[in-house]
Amino acid sequence: MKPVNQSKALFRGAFILAIAALITKILSAVYRIPFQNIVGDVGFYIYQQVYPFYGLATVLATTGFPVVISKLYAEQRENNDQEKTRRLLLVAFIILQLLGLICFLILYLGADYIAFWMHDEQLAILLKVVSIVFLLFPIASILRGYYQGKGDMVPTALSQIGEQLIRAFTILFLAYILTKLGYSLYLIGGGAMFGSITGSMVSAAILFTFLWIRKEWKIIAPRKGMLIGYYQEVGDILKALTFQGLTICVSGMLMIFIQMADALNLYFLLSENGYEKDMAKSIKGIFDRGQPLIQLGTIVAASMSLSLVPLITSARLKKDILFLKDKIQLAIRISIVISLGASVGLWAIIGPVNIMLFENNAGSSVLGILSFVIFLSSIITTIIAIMQGLGSLLYPAVAVLATFPLKYGLNAIFVPIFGTMGAAYSTLLTLLVVSLLLYVKFKKMHPIPLITFHFLRIVSTAALMMVLFLKGYLALTNMVTIPIGAERIMATIQALGGVFSGGFLFLFIIIRGGIFLEKELSLFPFGSKLSLLLSKKNRS
């Protein structure tokens, strides 16, 4: 019974982490909407210019390093060598603290240069504020890795949710108070960046609270001289953290690199090509409205497809080829269906969605193009996760790393010609190139057919029918006469009505078309209800 219990514990832990990741991603996307409503487009521009640097620290604290530390800790724990586990945690902490210190110094001391690169010197103080987060992430990484190595995912989950809650509260509270008091938008942006510090401190406090309550500090506390004579062991830990940890971290930075490229040259390119500085900032802020929309759109597809990765890893280790093939194909199908539905649906109703969330219709055509980022980034994220499950770490990291120079260069080509629409084109083209690179490599690793002609026909039909329905729905509802000042209320009714009705139509065609089997639908939320839409021939 032991393997069964271990398997149940593994998937229970994975489920807890998946739920925590889902909640934190929703919080991370949702708080930006009221924040933009409080500070306006220029204030949102200021925040988004610096956000990618915080995003780097977040990925370091939540993905690669905790995963690698947990794996190494679990191996040492199985050998019942308590001193080795102490050494592991101490060495990992020293290495990550050195990395954090280097990142802090680069960002803090280089803040003026980076702000100059962005052509907005007032951003330097915000960069200095966010640099402090790099000094705090090692604590969270080590303790999350420790608990995950024990198979206890609750501390990690609660620390991630607590961090995001406090961060969002700090950002919105300070933004509201400082705006009411009439402070400058850059000072308000600095207050928002302070939220990253309070969030990181709360995360560490939650993890330390678990140590204190469970009296576990004495178990992991370092001893004097415990590293002397164990240089080979230290080297092995350094190698694992450097290769495995960094490659997994970099693979999780896809959209951060995209946002960073925009932060570094989009405003400059706009201001150099006919836009007055304040107008260029406002236009960049309007373009940045796409980030929470993209984040919300990718959450469901990524969460559902990534939940299959532990099964893929397990099947690879057991050499169960048929099971492996089935789960890979299912992950790809889920990712394509949900992300395509989200992209096409958002594009069709982007006007009322923009007004509902951000008060006006500015930039809707650009945001409509950006909606297809949901599709491409979801596919890329899924393929990367599958490749990691199959044991490939370096290639996905290199492919993701290439997004930054590629996006930066394409911006320089397209933005002077098309403005922010050119930035949207460059994002899509960058993601398309990366997805093709990953697809070619993946097919060499595992030459199995991923999708069928039947799948393409049904999904294309569902997308087309949803677009036609939504465009007709908007045309009809636009005929309704509304009182002056009620435009946002009407847009909200249109947007929410379009989401539910269009989404139902899309899913109805997908399910009736037999894209998913009844047992596969059980993986979806409300899967038993969705299975009622299956045709009789597709029921098991």
N, C-alpha and C positions, 0 to 999 in steps of 0.2 A: 504493500500500500504506500510505501514511502515515495516512490517516483510519482504516483498519482497526486499525493498531497503536495509534493514539491511543484508539480506542474500547475495545480490549482493556485498555489501561493504566487507563482510566477505571473500568471495571467491576472490574478487579483491585483497584484502590485502594478502591473502594466495598465490595468483599467483605472486605478487610482491616479496614476501619473497622467494618463490621457485626459481624465476629467479635469484635473488641476490645470493642465495645459490649455484645455478648452476654455475654462473660466477666465484664466489670465489673459488669453488672446482676445476674448470678448471684451473684457475690461479695458485692455490696451487700445482696442479700436473705438469703443463707445465713448470714453472720456474725451476724446479729441473733438467730438461733435459739439458738446456744450462749451468746450474750451474755445473753439473757433467762434461760436456765437457770442462769447464774452469779449474776446480780444479782436475779432475781425480778421480780415485776410492778411493784413500786414503783420499783426501779432502772431498769426498762425505761421506765416513765412519765417518769422524769427525763431519760433520754436522748432519748426521742421529743419531749419538749417543745422541745428546742433543735435537733434534727436538721433541721427545715425551713429554718433559717437557713443551715446548711451546704449544704443542697440548692440554695439560690439561688446560692451561689458556684460549686458544681459545674456547674450549667447554664451560667453565664457563661463558665466555663473550657473547656467541651467542645462547646457547640452553636453559637449564633449568631455570636459574634465570630470564632472560628477560621474558620468558613465564609466570612464576608464578607471577612476579611483574605486568605484563600487565593484568593478570586475576584479581588480587586483586584491581588494580587501576580502572579497568573498573567497578567492583562492587561498589566501593566507589563513583565513578563518577555518577553512576545511581542514587545514593541517594542524590546527590547534596551537599555532605558534604565536603567542600573545606579543612577544617582543618584536616579531616581524611586522605585525599589524601596527604596533606603535611606530616603528621606524617608517613604515609606508606612509602613514598619515603625517608624520613630522617632515619627511623629505618632500612629500607632495605639497605641504603647506609652504615650505621654504621656497620651492621652485615657483609655485604660483604667486607667492608674495613678491618674489623678484620680478616675475613677469608683470604683475600689477604695478610695481614701483616704476618699472621701465615705461609702461604705458602712461602712467600718471605724469612722469617727468616729460615725456615727449609731448603730451597734450597740454600740460600746464605751461611748460617753458616755451612750447611752440604755438601757444594760443594766438599770439599776435600775428605770427606768420600765416597760420591757417586762416585767420580772419581776413588778412590781407589777400590771401589766395581767393577767398570768397568775395573780395572787393566790398567788404562791409566790416570795418574795423571795430564797430560797436559790439560785434559778436564775441570778441575776445573774452570778456568777463564771463559769458555763458559757458564758453569752452573750459575756462578755469574751474567753474563750479562743477561741471559734469566730470571733470578729470578725477575728482575725489572718489567717484564710484569705483575706479580701478584699484584703489587701495582696499576697498571693502569686499570685492567679489571673491577673493581667495577663501575667506572664512566660510561663506555660503557654499562654495564648491566643495570644500573638504568635508564639511558636516553632512551635506546632501549625499556625497559619495559614501561616507561612512554608514549612514542609515540605509541607503539603497543597497549597499553591500551586505547588510544584515537581512535584507528582504523586507525592511520596514519603510514603506513609501509615504506614510502619513506625515512625518515631519517635513519631508521635501514638499509635499503637496500643500500643506498649510503655510509653509514659509513662502512659497511662490504666490499663493492667493493673498496672503497678508501683505506681502511686498507690493503687489499691484493695487490692492485696495487703498493702502496708506498713500502710495504714490499718487494715485488718481485723486484722492481726497485733498492732498496737499496742493496739487496743481490747480484744481478747480477753486479751492478755498482762497489761495493766495491770488489767483488771477482775478477773482471777484472782488476781494478786498482792495487790492492794489489799483484795480481799474476804477473802483468807486472813489478812491482817494486821489485819483488823477495822476498817478505816476506814469512815467514813460513806458512804452511798449517793451523796450529792451530790459528795463528793470523788472517788468512783469514776466518777461521771458526768463530772466535769472531766477525769479521766484518759482517758476514752473520747473526749471532744471533742479532747484533745491529738492523738489519732490523725489528725484532719483536717489538723493542721499538719504532722505527719511525712509523711503521704501527699502533701501539696502540695509539700513540699520535695524529696521523692524524685522526683516527677514533673518538677519543674524541673531537678533534677540529671541525670536521664536525657536530657532534651532538650539541656542544655548539653554533655553527654558526646558526643552526636552532632555538635554544632558543633565541639568540640575535636578529636575523632578525624578528622573530615573537613576540618578547617582552614577552616571556613566563617565564622568570626567576622569575619575581615577583609573578607568580602564584604558583610556586613550592618551592620558597625560604623558608627555615626553619625559625621559630620564636623562640625567647628565651623562654625557659621554657615550650615549647609545649608538652614535654613528661611527665611532672610531673603529677602524678595521673592516668596515662593511662597504667599502667603496664600489665593489662590483654590483652589489645590491642597489646602491644609490644610482649607479649608472643605468641599471635596467629600468628603474622607476622613471628616471629622466627620459630615457628613450621612449617608454610607453606613453608618457604624458606628451612628449614633443610630437611624436608621430601620430599615434591614435587620437589623442586629445585634440590637438590642433587641427587635424584633418576633419574630424567630426564637427568641430566648432566652425571652421571655414565653410563647410558644406551647408551649415545652417544660416549663413549670412547672405543668401541670395538677394533678398529685397533690401537688405541694409546697404549692400554695395551699390545697388541701383539708386537708392535714395542719396547715398553719399556723393555719387557722381553728379546728381542733380544739384545737391547743396553746393558743390565746389565750382560749378561753371554755368548753371542755368540762369541765375540772376545776372551774372556778368554778361552773358551772351545777349540777354534781353536788353540790358541797359546800353550795350554797345551797338545795338541795332534798332535805334529809333525810339526806345521807351525812356521816359524820364524816370529817375531813380525810384521815387515813391510808387509810381505806376508799375514799374518792373517788380518791386517787392509785392505789391498787391496781386499782380498776375501770377507770380510764383506761388503766393499763398493760395490762390484759387486752384492752381494746378495741384497743390499739395492736398486739396480736398479728396483727391483720389486715393490717398493712402489708407484712411479708415475704411473706405468702401472696398478696396482690394483685400484688406485684412479680414473684414467680415465675410467677404465672399469666399475666401480660401479656407476658412476655419472648418466648415463641415466636411468638404472634400478631403482636406488633409487629415483631419482627425479620423475619419472613417477608413481611409485607405491605409494610414499609418498604423492603425490598430491591428492590421494583418501582419505587420513586420515581424513580431515575435514568432508567429506561426511559420513564416518564411524561414527565419533563422533556425528554428527547431527542425523544420523539414530538411534543410541543408545539412545540418549536423547528423541527422538520422539517415541521410541519403534516400529519402522518400521522394523520388522524382515525380511521380504522378501528383502527389499532394502539393509539392512545390510548384509545379506547373499550374495547377488549379488556383492556388492562392495568389500567384503572381498575376495571372490573367484577371482574377476577380478584383485585385487592388487597382489595376489599370482601368478596368471597366468602371468601377465606382468613381475613380478620380475624373475620368473623362465625362461621365454622365452628369455628375453633380456640378463640376466646374463649368462645363459648357452651358448647362441650364442657368447657372448663376450669371455667367458672362453675357449671354444673349439676352436673358431677361432684364438684367440691369441696363444694358444698352438700349433696350426697347422703351424703358420707362425712366431714363436718366433725368429728364427734365423735371418731372414732379418729385423725384427722389432728391434731386439737388435743392429744390426749394424747401421741401419738408425738413431736410437736415441742416442746410446752410443758409436759409432765409431768402435766397434769390437764385436765379437761373444762370448766373455767370459761369462761363466755362463748360457748359453742359456738353457741347460737341467734343471737347477734349476729354472730358471725363467718360464720355461714351466709348471713345477709342480705348482709354485706359481700362475699361471694364474687361477687355479681353486679356489683360494681364492675369486675371483670376484663373483663366483657363490654362495659359502657358505655365504660370508659376506652380499651379497645382500639379500639373503633369511632371514638371521638373522635380518638385519635392518628393513626389511618389516614386519616381525612378531612382532618385538618389537614395531614398530609404531602402528600396528593394536591393540596390547594389550594395549598400552597407550590410544588409542582411545576408547577402551572398558572399560577404568578405572583402569587397572592394572599397577601400577608403580613400586612396590617394587620387585616383582619376576624378571622382566627383568633386573633390576639394579644388583641384586645379581648374576644372571647368567652371565652377562657381567663382573662383578668384579672377577668372578672365572676364567676368561680367563688368568689373569696374573700368578697366581701360577701354573695353569695347563700348560701353555706354557713354563714357566720357568723350571718346572720339566721335561717336555718332551724333552726340549732342552738338559738337562743334560744326558738323556738316549740316544737320537738319534744322536746328533752332534759328540760325540767321535767315533761313528761307521760309520756314513755316511757323515760327514762334513756338508757343508751348505745344501746339499740335505736332511740331517736329520732335519735341522731347517725348511725346507719347509714341510717335513712330519709332524713335530710337530705342525706347524701352521694349516695345514689341519685337523689334528686329533683334535686339540683344538676346532676349529670352528665346526667340526662335532658333538662333544660332546655337545657344547653349543646349537647348532641348535636342537638336539634331546631333550634336556632339555626344551627348549622353545616350541617345537612342542607338547610334552606331556602335558604341562601346558595349552597351547592354546586349545588343543582338549577337555580338561576338562571344560574350560570356555565356549567354543562354539563348540559343537560336530556336525560340518557340514562337508560334504565331500569337500575337497579342490581341488582335481584334479581327473580326470577320466582316465580310461584305454585308451580311444580315445586320450586324451591329451598327455599321456605318449608316445603312439605309434607315433603320428605325430611329437612331439618334438624330440624324439630319432632318427627318420628317417631323420629329417632336419639336426640334428647335424652330423650324420654319413655321409650323402651325402655331407655336407659342408667340412668335413675333407678329404674325398676321392678326392673331386674336388681340394681343396687347395694343397694337397700333389702332385697331378698330375700337377697342375699349377706350383709348385716350381720345380718339376723334369724337366719340359719342359723348363722353363726359365733359369734353371741352365746350360742347354746345350749351351746357347748363349755365345759366346766368347766376353769378355769385355777387354778393355785396362787396363794395370796396373795402379793402382791409382783410378780407377773408381768403385771400389767395393761398396763404400757407395752409390753412385748414383744408381747402379743396385739394391742394397738392398732396397733403397727407392721406386724404381719403383715396385719391387716385393711386398713390404709390402703394399703400398697404393693400388696397383692393387688387391692384395688378400683381403684387407679389403672391398673394394667396391663390387667386384665380389662375394666373399664368403658370404658377408653380404646380398647381394641381393638374392642369391640362398636360403639362410637360411630363409629369410623373405617370399620369394615366396612360399616355401613349407609350412611354418607355416600358411600363409593367405589362400592359396588354400585348406589347410586341415581343414579350418573352426574353427581354435582355437579361433578366435575373431569374434564377430558379427560386422556388418557394423557400428552400433552406437558406439560400443566400439573402433573401429579403429579411430573414430573422435577424441579420446583423444590423439592419437599419432601425432607427428609432421608430416605434409604432409598426414594427415589421409585420405583426400578426394582422393589423388593420390593412396594411398595404397589400398583403397577400390575397385579400378579398377581391382585389382588382385584376388578379390573374385570370386569363382565359382557362377554360376547363382542361384543354390539352396540355397546359403548362403547369397544372397542379400535380404535386407528387402524390 
